[in-house]
Amino acid sequence: MQFVSAFAVYFVIWWITLFAILPIGMKTQAEVEEVVPGSVESAPARFRGGRVVFWTTLVSGLIFGGWYAASTWFGIGIDSLPNIVPKFD
């Protein structure tokens, strides 16, 4: 697999993982009872961008590693899906 293709797959996995990890551990301003005037109550009370980026990179790296191992060493890819999914008549 070429570097650009691998990077593109990792990039897509990273963005999907970002939106899965983003709400984990978030507390809203309403939960903390410190609503800033002019903002929505559901806005984050304290955004921790560094922590979110770290966990997103770690989890997406594990997912990408699993995908890379499955596609490179075991030969499982998009073309294998028709053989994995059962046929319904």
N, C-alpha and C positions, 0 to 999 in steps of 0.2 A: 504494500500500500504506500502510495506516495505521501509525502509530508503534508501537502496542501489538502489532500482528501482527509487525512487523519485529523488535521487541525479543524476542518470544517465540521466533521462529526463531533469532535470535542466541543466546539463552539456551540453547536445546537444543544448538546447534552448539558452544557454549563448553563445556558439560558433557561432551559426547562427546569433544571435543578434549582436555579435562583428563585423562581417563582414558587417552588415547593417549599423552600427553606425560609423565605422572607417572612412569613407570618409567625414562625415558631419563636416563642418567647417574647413576642411583642405585647406591650401594654399600651392601651390607649390613654389619651389624656383624661377621658371620663373615668377610667378605672383608677387612675392615680389621683383624681379629683384636683387636677391642676390645669384647667382649660385656659389656654392663652386666648385673650380677646381677639376676635377676627379669624380664628381657626375653627375647624370642625372638631367636634368632640371625639370622633373616631381617628383623629390623627395620632401618630405615635408620640408617646410622651418623651421618649429618648431613643433616637435612631442609632443603632450600632452597626454602621456600615462595614467596618473592618471585620467584625465577627461574622457578619453575613457572608462577606466575600471569602473569608477563610473557610468556613464550613461548606459553602457552595463549591469551592475549588477542590476541597478534600473529597466530598461525596461524588462530585462529577468525575474526578480522577478515578475513583473506585469503579464507578459505572463504566467509564470508558475502558478501563483495564479489563473488566469482565467481557465487554463487547469485543475488544481487540483479541483477547485470548480465544473467545468462542469463534471468531471469524478467521483468525490466522491458524491456530493449532487444530481446532476441531472442524473447521470447514463449514460452520453454520453461518448462513447469510440470508439475504432476502430471497434468493432462489430456493432455499430450503423450506420456506413457510408452507407451500402447498403440501409438502410431505409431513409436516408437523400437525397441521390443522386437519381434523378428520373430515371426510367427505360426507355430505348429507344428500341422500337421494330423494 
